[in-house]
Amino acid sequence: MILQTLTDYYDRLAADPQSSGLAPLGFSAQKISFCVVLDPTGKLCQFQPVGTGDNGKQSFELLIVPGQAKPSGSGINPCFLWDNAAYMLGFKLDDPKPERTRKSFEAFRERHLKWESEIDDAEFAAVCNFLKHWQPARSADHEELAEMVGSFGVFRIQGSRQYVHERPAVLDYWQRASASESDQSMSQCLVTGDVRPIAQLHEPKIKGVNDAQSGGAALVSFNAEAYTSYGKEQSLNSPVSVDAAFKYATALNYLLARRDRKVVLGDATTVFWTEKPTPFEDCFGEIAGQAAAEDDSVRQRTSAFLLRLRQGKETDDDLADAEVPFYVLGLSPNAARLSVRFWLVSSVGELLRRLQQHLRDLEIIGGSERAPTIRDLLDETAPLKNGWPDREKIPPLLAGALVRALLTGSAYPEGLYLAVLRRIRAEGFVDTQKRNDWRTAAARRAAILKACSNRKFRFTRSHQEVSVSLDPQRSDPGYRLGRWFAVLEKVQEEAYEDKLNATIRDRFFSSAMATPAAVFPRLIRLHQHHLRRIEHPGRRTNLEKLIQEIAGSLATFPPHLRLEDQGLFAIGYYHQRQDLFTKKEDSTASEEQA
């Protein structure tokens, strides 16, 4: 299913004239950093940089060239009309193995001279003449080479608007030569169903997966006799035609190379696409957390779309592609291979409904107008590093489980709830001293606990659904104790105003949330002392009345709170803090008006 949909995606891209940079069969897109410019006789004119570099980085241009990715390994593997400077010129900066470089150049020259008469093209003949007479030692005379040979190079004849490898005669010969070299076994392709030559190795290699091998990894491969079955070796165990292997690998590389089609969630590199072009395909990257759109209009369209979705005001344009299939693929590295972390199939319409419910579940008072992304939610499970969540410490399996819950409408992973609770216990809800974005982090953590609780309620009906803002009628002990703790902290803050270095939250929040009976009696004794320091008698009375209202339904302090009640404790604390500050702002505004 995965390979088939990727193959279909390649066909969709190939039929779209806007999909530039997509390589046809037998070719690949490579980063070209320099060009060897020759005159029509093959005499060197200059070495010319290709592309434009930003911020001092090596410049390059992505060009479609004959052949697949540069072969790796210990052998000598020359490419056709493109390669690195060691092969094209016999030059390598600070060369530790000059003998290998010499042999590389000779192999490159021999390959091209062998085909000179068969191709019969004037510009290709000029390249062959250059290779016949070029002396690698002359590379040292060109100091500019050191600045531009960081990647691959190509050839161009002076005055020509195209590179030599783009010449019609060269392209025609390469396609014929590639077809004649095909000696693969014939069998029925599992992807297309056609009887075609079967690929022994699936090329091009997959690049762009975080922490995978830089030279590329394989999605389908066999490298041991244990996988041999019925006399079928290597990839013949799962026969995929050369064409289909090229298409799915090229399509996957295309997705991995695009910032608006890829997002890294935990250790999973996730790509997504639809069966046909839809506006939602452009929005999902920002929803997931990549924020990849470089076009302001796309960002504005995404923000407006999410706002409509949260308010339940979808337009006909939003729902026009409701039946179009939507695919999400999560990959993680595994030595020279890739592991499929998750594979989810949905439709645009179904995903819109799931996303709308997801946004409503996360809605909470005091939250940001910008809907939290999947990456934002995962950040709340990680410890801090230099004031920000350390994304390397996000639990590796959590990203896939969270994406699956969003796309299927199932319960959020229990690991998300537990990981956020651990961070809350460790930091006293949120570390306001060390975390740079502590205000938004507090809202996100409360929103996550609320969303997990409400999703669980829909499936089990084991408890009352949590509201968006303060619910004075809610009688759960955990929720009431969280509210009580927030008021006690507020009394302390008003008693000492700006003289506090730390509040009871910094010292007692974690223990109060887990073992209330061991902590609250002490907090109440401290509260009496704090309350006497508040000078305004009306304010003291109001705070006392609020505490009496909260504590009225609590007969005793529980010795322990279950994990579910600990989450309600944190939500009650957050709700009450938001309510206290909202009331303060309202009363201040009233006094100013008076």
C-alpha positions as CSV (number, residue, x, y, z in Angstrom):
1,M,0.0,0.0,0.0
2,I,2.8,2.4,0.9
3,L,4.8,1.8,-2.2
4,Q,1.7,1.9,-4.4
5,T,0.5,5.2,-3.1
6,L,4.1,6.7,-3.5
7,T,4.2,5.4,-7.1
8,D,0.9,7.0,-7.8
9,Y,2.2,10.2,-6.2
10,Y,5.1,10.2,-8.6
11,D,2.8,9.9,-11.6
12,R,0.7,12.8,-10.2
13,L,3.9,14.9,-9.9
14,A,5.2,13.9,-13.3
15,A,1.9,15.0,-14.9
16,D,2.1,18.4,-13.2
17,P,4.2,20.9,-15.1
18,Q,4.6,22.9,-11.8
19,S,6.6,20.0,-10.3
20,S,10.0,21.1,-11.3
21,G,13.1,19.1,-10.2
22,L,11.4,15.7,-10.5
23,A,13.8,13.3,-12.1
24,P,12.6,10.8,-14.8
25,L,13.7,7.2,-14.8
26,G,17.4,6.8,-15.3
27,F,18.2,10.3,-13.9
28,S,18.5,12.0,-10.5
29,A,18.5,15.5,-9.0
30,Q,22.0,16.4,-7.7
31,K,23.5,19.4,-6.0
32,I,25.9,21.0,-8.6
33,S,28.3,23.5,-7.3
34,F,30.7,24.1,-10.2
35,C,30.8,24.0,-14.0
36,V,33.8,23.3,-16.3
37,V,33.4,25.7,-19.2
38,L,35.1,24.7,-22.4
39,D,35.5,26.2,-25.9
40,P,34.1,24.2,-28.9
41,T,37.5,22.4,-29.3
42,G,37.6,21.3,-25.7
43,K,40.1,23.9,-24.4
44,L,39.4,25.0,-20.8
45,C,38.0,28.5,-20.6
46,Q,37.2,28.8,-16.9
47,F,35.8,27.1,-13.8
48,Q,32.5,28.7,-13.0
49,P,30.5,28.5,-9.7
50,V,26.9,27.3,-10.0
51,G,24.0,28.6,-7.9
52,T,24.0,31.2,-5.2
53,G,25.1,30.6,-1.6
54,D,23.4,32.2,1.5
55,N,25.3,33.5,4.5
56,G,28.6,32.3,3.3
57,K,27.4,28.7,2.6
58,Q,28.6,26.7,-0.3
59,S,26.5,27.6,-3.4
60,F,24.9,24.9,-5.5
61,E,22.0,24.3,-7.9
62,L,19.8,21.3,-8.1
63,L,20.1,19.8,-11.6
64,I,18.7,16.7,-13.2
65,V,21.7,14.6,-14.3
66,P,22.1,11.1,-15.9
67,G,22.3,8.2,-13.4
68,Q,21.3,7.8,-9.8
69,A,23.0,9.1,-6.7
70,K,26.8,9.0,-6.6
71,P,27.7,5.4,-5.7
72,S,29.4,5.0,-2.4
73,G,32.0,2.4,-1.3
74,S,35.6,1.6,-1.9
75,G,35.5,1.0,-5.6
76,I,36.0,3.5,-8.4
77,N,32.6,4.6,-9.7
78,P,32.6,7.3,-12.3
79,C,29.4,9.1,-13.2
80,F,28.4,10.3,-16.7
81,L,29.0,14.0,-17.5
82,W,28.9,14.9,-13.8
83,D,30.8,14.0,-10.7
84,N,33.1,15.4,-8.0
85,A,36.4,17.2,-8.8
86,A,38.4,14.0,-8.1
87,Y,36.8,12.2,-11.0
88,M,36.3,15.1,-13.4
89,L,39.7,16.8,-12.9
90,G,41.8,14.5,-10.8
91,F,41.8,17.2,-8.1
92,K,41.0,16.9,-4.4
93,L,41.7,19.5,-1.8
94,D,44.3,18.4,0.8
95,D,44.2,15.0,-0.8
96,P,45.1,12.1,1.6
97,K,45.0,9.5,-1.2
98,P,46.4,11.0,-4.4
99,E,46.8,7.6,-6.1
100,R,43.1,6.9,-5.7
101,T,42.3,10.3,-7.1
102,R,44.5,9.7,-10.1
103,K,42.7,6.4,-10.8
104,S,39.3,8.0,-10.4
105,F,40.1,10.6,-13.1
106,E,41.4,7.9,-15.4
107,A,38.3,5.8,-15.0
108,F,36.1,8.9,-15.7
109,R,38.1,9.7,-18.8
110,E,38.0,6.1,-20.1
111,R,34.3,5.9,-19.7
112,H,33.6,9.0,-21.7
113,L,36.1,8.3,-24.4
114,K,34.6,4.8,-24.9
115,W,31.3,6.4,-25.9
116,E,32.6,9.3,-28.0
117,S,32.0,7.7,-31.4
118,E,28.6,6.2,-30.4
119,I,27.1,9.5,-29.2
120,D,28.5,11.5,-32.1
121,D,27.8,14.9,-30.7
122,A,30.0,18.0,-31.2
123,E,29.8,19.2,-27.6
124,F,30.3,15.7,-26.1
125,A,33.3,15.4,-28.4
126,A,34.7,18.7,-26.9
127,V,34.4,17.2,-23.4
128,C,36.2,14.1,-24.6
129,N,39.0,16.2,-26.1
130,F,39.4,18.1,-22.8
131,L,39.7,14.8,-20.9
132,K,42.3,13.5,-23.4
133,H,44.6,16.5,-22.8
134,W,43.8,17.6,-19.2
135,Q,46.7,17.2,-16.8
136,P,45.4,17.0,-13.1
137,A,48.5,18.8,-11.9
138,R,47.2,21.9,-13.6
139,S,44.3,22.1,-11.1
140,A,46.7,23.7,-8.6
141,D,47.0,26.7,-11.0
142,H,43.4,27.5,-10.4
143,E,43.0,28.8,-6.9
144,E,39.2,29.4,-7.4
145,L,38.6,25.6,-7.5
146,A,39.1,25.3,-3.7
147,E,36.0,27.6,-3.2
148,M,33.6,25.8,-5.5
149,V,34.2,22.0,-5.4
150,G,32.3,21.2,-2.3
151,S,29.8,19.2,-4.3
152,F,29.5,18.0,-7.9
153,G,30.3,19.6,-11.2
154,V,29.1,19.5,-14.8
155,F,30.3,20.6,-18.3
156,R,29.2,23.4,-20.5
157,I,30.5,24.7,-23.9
158,Q,31.1,28.5,-24.0
159,G,28.1,30.3,-25.6
160,S,25.7,27.4,-25.1
161,R,22.6,27.9,-22.9
162,Q,22.5,24.2,-21.8
163,Y,24.9,21.9,-20.1
164,V,26.4,19.1,-22.2
165,H,24.4,16.4,-20.3
166,E,21.2,18.2,-21.5
167,R,22.0,17.8,-25.2
168,P,19.3,15.8,-27.1
169,A,21.9,13.4,-28.6
170,V,23.4,12.7,-25.1
171,L,20.0,12.2,-23.5
172,D,18.9,9.8,-26.2
173,Y,22.0,7.7,-26.0
174,W,21.8,7.5,-22.2
175,Q,18.2,6.3,-22.3
176,R,19.0,3.7,-24.9
177,A,22.2,2.6,-23.0
178,S,20.3,2.3,-19.7
179,A,17.6,0.1,-21.2
180,S,20.1,-2.2,-22.9
181,E,22.0,-2.7,-19.6
182,S,18.9,-4.0,-17.9
183,D,19.5,-7.7,-17.2
184,Q,17.1,-8.0,-14.3
185,S,14.9,-11.0,-13.9
186,M,11.4,-10.7,-15.3
187,S,8.5,-11.2,-12.8
188,Q,5.2,-9.7,-11.8
189,C,5.6,-6.4,-10.0
190,L,3.8,-6.4,-6.6
191,V,3.2,-2.6,-7.0
192,T,1.8,-2.4,-10.5
193,G,0.8,-6.0,-11.3
194,D,2.7,-5.8,-14.6
195,V,5.4,-8.3,-15.7
196,R,8.5,-6.1,-15.7
197,P,12.3,-6.3,-15.0
198,I,12.6,-6.6,-11.2
199,A,15.0,-4.3,-9.3
200,Q,17.7,-6.0,-7.3
201,L,18.4,-2.8,-5.4
202,H,15.8,-0.1,-5.0
203,E,17.3,3.1,-6.3
204,P,17.6,6.0,-5.7
205,K,18.5,5.7,-2.0
206,I,16.2,7.5,0.4
207,K,17.7,10.7,1.8
208,G,16.4,13.3,4.3
209,V,15.3,11.1,7.2
210,N,16.8,12.5,10.4
211,D,19.8,10.5,11.8
212,A,19.8,8.1,8.9
213,Q,22.9,7.5,6.8
214,S,23.9,10.6,4.9
215,G,24.5,8.6,1.7
216,G,20.9,7.4,1.8
217,A,19.0,4.4,3.2
218,A,16.7,1.7,1.8
219,L,13.0,1.3,2.6
220,V,13.0,-2.2,1.1
221,S,16.2,-4.4,1.2
222,F,17.4,-7.9,2.0
223,N,21.0,-8.6,3.0
224,A,21.1,-12.1,4.6
225,E,20.5,-15.7,3.6
226,A,17.9,-15.9,6.3
227,Y,15.6,-13.9,4.1
228,T,16.0,-16.3,1.1
229,S,12.7,-18.0,0.2
230,Y,11.9,-20.5,-2.5
231,G,15.2,-19.7,-4.2
232,K,14.5,-15.9,-4.3
233,E,17.4,-13.8,-3.2
234,Q,17.6,-10.2,-2.1
235,S,14.8,-8.0,-3.4
236,L,13.4,-10.9,-5.5
237,N,11.7,-11.9,-2.3
238,S,9.3,-9.0,-2.7
239,P,9.5,-8.3,-6.5
240,V,9.2,-4.6,-7.4
241,S,9.9,-3.5,-10.9
242,V,12.7,-1.2,-11.7
243,D,10.2,1.5,-12.8
244,A,8.1,1.2,-9.7
245,A,11.1,1.2,-7.4
246,F,12.5,4.3,-9.0
247,K,9.1,6.0,-8.8
248,Y,8.3,5.4,-5.2
249,A,11.9,6.2,-4.1
250,T,11.9,9.4,-6.2
251,A,8.5,10.5,-4.9
252,L,9.6,9.9,-1.3
253,N,12.8,11.8,-1.8
254,Y,10.8,14.7,-3.3
255,L,8.6,14.8,-0.1
256,L,11.6,14.6,2.2
257,A,13.3,17.4,0.4
258,R,10.3,19.8,0.8
259,R,10.0,21.7,4.0
260,D,6.2,22.0,3.5
261,R,5.7,18.3,3.2
262,K,7.9,17.1,6.0
263,V,7.9,17.5,9.8
264,V,10.1,15.9,12.4
265,L,8.1,14.6,15.4
266,G,10.3,13.0,18.0
267,D,12.6,10.6,16.3
268,A,10.1,10.1,13.4
269,T,10.5,12.0,10.1
270,T,7.0,12.4,8.9
271,V,5.8,13.1,5.3
272,F,2.3,13.6,4.1
273,W,0.5,14.1,0.8
274,T,-2.9,13.8,-0.9
275,E,-4.0,11.9,-3.9
276,K,-4.6,15.1,-5.8
277,P,-3.7,18.7,-5.1
278,T,-5.7,20.3,-2.3
279,P,-5.4,23.5,-0.2
280,F,-5.3,21.3,3.0
281,E,-2.1,19.6,1.7
282,D,-0.4,23.0,2.0
283,C,-1.7,23.6,5.5
284,F,-1.0,20.4,7.3
285,G,2.7,21.1,7.7
286,E,2.0,24.1,9.9
287,I,-0.7,22.2,11.8
288,A,1.8,19.5,12.6
289,G,4.4,22.0,13.7
290,Q,6.9,22.6,10.9
291,A,5.8,26.2,10.2
292,A,7.4,25.7,6.8
293,A,5.4,28.0,4.6
294,E,7.6,30.8,3.4
295,D,4.7,32.5,1.6
296,D,2.9,34.9,4.0
297,S,-0.4,34.2,2.1
298,V,-0.1,30.5,3.0
299,R,0.5,31.2,6.7
300,Q,-2.4,33.6,6.7
301,R,-4.7,31.1,4.9
302,T,-3.7,28.4,7.4
303,S,-4.4,30.7,10.4
304,A,-7.8,31.7,9.0
305,F,-8.6,28.1,8.2
306,L,-7.8,26.9,11.8
307,L,-9.9,29.7,13.3
308,R,-12.9,28.7,11.1
309,L,-12.4,25.1,12.1
310,R,-12.3,25.9,15.9
311,Q,-15.5,27.9,15.5
312,G,-17.2,25.3,13.4
313,K,-17.6,27.7,10.5
314,E,-16.1,25.7,7.6
315,T,-16.8,27.1,4.1
316,D,-17.7,25.2,0.9
317,D,-14.0,25.7,-0.2
318,D,-12.8,23.9,3.0
319,L,-15.0,20.9,2.3
320,A,-14.7,20.8,-1.5
321,D,-12.0,18.0,-1.4
322,A,-13.6,16.0,1.5
323,E,-13.3,12.7,-0.3
324,V,-9.7,13.0,-1.4
325,P,-7.5,10.4,0.3
326,F,-4.8,11.8,2.7
327,Y,-1.7,9.8,3.6
328,V,0.8,10.2,6.5
329,L,4.1,8.2,6.6
330,G,6.4,8.3,9.6
331,L,10.0,7.0,9.1
332,S,12.9,6.4,11.5
333,P,16.4,5.3,10.9
334,N,17.6,1.7,11.4
335,A,21.2,1.3,10.3
336,A,21.3,1.3,6.5
337,R,17.5,0.9,6.4
338,L,14.4,2.8,7.3
339,S,11.7,1.7,9.7
340,V,8.1,2.6,9.1
341,R,7.1,4.1,12.4
342,F,3.5,4.7,11.4
343,W,1.4,4.6,8.2
344,L,-2.0,6.3,8.4
345,V,-4.6,6.6,5.6
346,S,-7.6,8.9,5.9
347,S,-9.5,11.4,3.8
348,V,-9.4,15.2,3.8
349,G,-13.0,15.4,5.1
350,E,-12.5,12.9,7.8
351,L,-9.2,14.6,8.8
352,L,-11.0,17.9,9.0
353,R,-13.6,16.5,11.4
354,R,-10.9,14.8,13.5
355,L,-8.8,18.0,13.6
356,Q,-11.8,20.1,14.6
357,Q,-12.5,17.8,17.5
358,H,-8.8,17.9,18.4
359,L,-8.8,21.7,18.5
360,R,-11.9,21.7,20.7
361,D,-10.4,19.2,23.1
362,L,-7.4,21.4,23.4
363,E,-9.3,24.6,23.9
364,I,-8.7,26.2,27.3
365,I,-9.0,29.6,28.9
366,G,-5.8,31.6,28.7
367,G,-4.5,29.7,25.7
368,S,-2.9,31.3,22.7
369,E,-5.0,32.3,19.7
370,R,-2.6,30.1,17.6
371,A,-3.7,26.5,17.9
372,P,-1.0,24.4,19.4
373,T,0.8,22.1,16.9
374,I,1.7,18.5,17.3
375,R,5.2,19.6,17.9
376,D,4.1,22.0,20.6
377,L,2.3,19.2,22.4
378,L,5.3,16.9,22.3
379,D,7.5,19.7,23.6
380,E,5.6,19.6,26.9
381,T,6.9,16.1,27.5
382,A,10.6,17.0,27.4
383,P,12.9,18.5,30.1
384,L,14.4,21.9,29.6
385,K,17.7,22.7,27.8
386,N,18.9,26.4,27.7
387,G,15.4,27.6,28.5
388,W,13.6,25.5,25.9
389,P,12.3,21.9,25.7
390,D,15.0,19.5,24.7
391,R,13.4,17.7,21.7
392,E,16.0,15.0,21.7
393,K,14.4,13.8,25.0
394,I,10.9,13.4,23.6
395,P,9.8,9.8,24.1
396,P,10.4,8.2,20.6
397,L,7.1,6.3,20.3
398,L,4.9,9.2,21.4
399,A,4.9,11.1,18.1
400,G,3.4,8.3,16.1
401,A,0.8,7.5,18.8
402,L,-0.2,11.2,19.0
403,V,-0.5,11.6,15.2
404,R,-2.6,8.4,15.1
405,A,-4.9,9.7,17.8
406,L,-5.4,12.9,15.9
407,L,-6.1,11.3,12.5
408,T,-8.3,8.5,13.9
409,G,-10.2,10.3,16.7
410,S,-9.0,7.6,19.2
411,A,-7.9,8.3,22.8
412,Y,-4.7,10.2,23.2
413,P,-1.8,8.0,24.2
414,E,-1.6,7.4,27.9
415,G,2.1,8.2,27.6
416,L,1.4,11.8,26.7
417,Y,-0.7,12.3,29.8
418,L,1.9,10.6,32.0
419,A,4.8,12.5,30.5
420,V,3.2,15.9,31.0
421,L,2.3,14.9,34.6
422,R,6.0,14.0,35.2
423,R,7.1,17.4,33.9
424,I,4.5,19.2,36.0
425,R,5.6,17.3,39.1
426,A,9.3,18.0,38.3
427,E,8.8,21.8,37.7
428,G,6.0,22.7,40.0
429,F,3.5,22.9,37.1
430,V,5.9,25.0,35.0
431,D,9.4,26.4,35.7
432,T,8.9,30.2,35.5
433,Q,12.5,30.9,36.3
434,K,14.2,28.8,33.6
435,R,11.6,28.4,30.8
436,N,11.5,31.2,28.3
437,D,7.9,30.6,27.2
438,W,6.4,29.6,30.5
439,R,3.1,31.4,30.0
440,T,2.2,29.5,26.9
441,A,3.7,26.3,28.3
442,A,1.4,26.5,31.3
443,A,-1.7,26.8,29.0
444,R,-0.5,24.0,26.8
445,R,0.1,21.6,29.7
446,A,-3.4,22.3,31.2
447,A,-4.9,21.9,27.7
448,I,-3.1,18.5,27.2
449,L,-4.4,17.2,30.5
450,K,-7.9,18.4,29.6
451,A,-7.8,16.9,26.1
452,C,-6.6,13.5,27.4
453,S,-9.2,13.4,30.1
454,N,-12.0,14.3,27.8
455,R,-11.0,11.8,25.1
456,K,-10.9,9.1,27.8
457,F,-14.4,10.2,29.0
458,R,-15.9,9.7,25.6
459,F,-14.7,6.1,25.5
460,T,-15.2,5.1,29.1
461,R,-17.8,7.5,30.6
462,S,-15.8,7.0,33.8
463,H,-15.8,10.7,34.9
464,Q,-17.2,14.1,34.2
465,E,-15.9,16.0,31.1
466,V,-13.5,18.9,31.9
467,S,-14.7,22.4,31.0
468,V,-12.7,25.1,29.1
469,S,-12.7,27.4,32.1
470,L,-13.3,27.3,35.8
471,D,-16.1,25.0,36.9
472,P,-17.2,26.0,40.4
473,Q,-19.7,23.1,40.6
474,R,-17.2,20.4,39.9
475,S,-16.7,18.4,43.1
476,D,-13.8,16.0,42.3
477,P,-11.3,16.1,45.2
478,G,-8.4,16.6,42.9
479,Y,-10.0,19.5,41.1
480,R,-11.1,21.1,44.3
481,L,-7.6,20.7,45.9
482,G,-6.0,22.2,42.9
483,R,-8.3,25.3,43.1
484,W,-7.6,25.5,46.9
485,F,-3.8,25.4,46.3
486,A,-4.1,28.2,43.7
487,V,-5.9,30.5,46.2
488,L,-3.4,29.7,48.9
489,E,-0.6,30.8,46.5
490,K,-2.5,33.9,45.6
491,V,-2.9,34.9,49.3
492,Q,0.8,34.4,49.8
493,E,1.6,36.6,46.8
494,E,-0.7,39.4,48.0
495,A,0.7,39.2,51.5
496,Y,4.3,39.7,50.4
497,E,3.8,41.4,47.0
498,D,7.3,41.7,45.4
499,K,9.3,40.4,48.3
500,L,8.9,36.7,47.5
501,N,11.8,34.7,46.0
502,A,9.7,31.6,45.8
503,T,6.0,30.7,46.4
504,I,4.4,27.6,47.9
505,R,4.1,26.4,44.3
506,D,7.9,26.2,44.0
507,R,8.2,24.2,47.3
508,F,5.0,22.2,47.7
509,F,3.2,21.8,44.4
510,S,4.4,18.3,43.5
511,S,3.8,16.8,46.9
512,A,0.5,18.5,47.3
513,M,-0.6,17.1,44.0
514,A,0.4,13.5,45.0
515,T,-0.1,13.4,48.8
516,P,-2.5,16.1,49.9
517,A,-3.0,14.8,53.5
518,A,0.7,15.3,54.1
519,V,1.0,18.8,52.8
520,F,-2.3,20.7,53.1
521,P,-2.4,21.0,56.9
522,R,0.9,22.7,56.8
523,L,-0.2,25.0,54.0
524,I,-3.3,26.0,55.9
525,R,-1.2,27.0,58.9
526,L,1.0,29.1,56.6
527,H,-2.1,30.5,55.1
528,Q,-3.4,32.0,58.4
529,H,-0.1,33.8,58.8
530,H,-0.2,35.1,55.2
531,L,-3.7,36.2,55.4
532,R,-3.0,38.5,58.4
533,R,-0.5,40.4,56.3
534,I,-3.1,41.5,53.8
535,E,-3.9,45.0,54.8
536,H,-7.3,45.5,53.0
537,P,-10.0,43.8,55.2
538,G,-12.4,43.5,52.2
539,R,-9.8,41.6,50.2
540,R,-9.1,39.2,53.2
541,T,-12.8,38.5,53.5
542,N,-13.3,37.7,49.8
543,L,-10.3,35.3,49.8
544,E,-11.6,33.6,52.9
545,K,-15.1,33.2,51.4
546,L,-13.5,31.7,48.2
547,I,-11.6,29.1,50.2
548,Q,-14.7,28.2,52.2
549,E,-16.6,27.7,49.0
550,I,-13.9,25.5,47.6
551,A,-13.3,23.4,50.8
552,G,-17.0,23.1,51.5
553,S,-17.5,19.7,49.8
554,L,-14.2,18.2,51.0
555,A,-14.7,16.1,54.1
556,T,-11.0,15.2,54.5
557,F,-7.7,15.4,52.7
558,P,-7.0,12.2,50.7
559,P,-3.7,10.5,51.6
560,H,-3.0,9.9,47.9
561,L,-4.4,11.1,44.6
562,R,-4.7,8.7,41.6
563,L,-3.0,9.8,38.4
564,E,-6.4,10.8,37.0
565,D,-7.0,13.0,40.0
566,Q,-3.5,14.5,39.8
567,G,-4.3,15.7,36.4
568,L,-7.5,17.2,37.7
569,F,-5.5,18.9,40.5
570,A,-3.2,20.5,37.9
571,I,-6.2,21.6,35.7
572,G,-8.1,23.0,38.8
573,Y,-5.0,24.9,39.8
574,Y,-4.7,26.4,36.3
575,H,-8.4,27.2,36.0
576,Q,-8.4,28.9,39.4
577,R,-5.3,31.0,38.7
578,Q,-6.8,32.2,35.4
579,D,-10.0,33.1,37.2
580,L,-8.3,34.9,40.0
581,F,-6.3,37.1,37.6
582,T,-9.3,37.7,35.3
583,K,-11.3,38.9,38.3
584,K,-8.5,41.1,39.4
585,E,-8.3,42.7,36.0
586,D,-12.1,43.2,35.9
587,S,-12.2,44.8,39.3
588,T,-9.3,47.1,38.5
589,A,-11.0,48.2,35.3
590,S,-14.2,48.9,37.3
591,E,-12.2,51.0,39.8
592,E,-10.6,53.0,37.0
593,Q,-14.0,53.7,35.4
594,A,-15.4,54.8,38.8
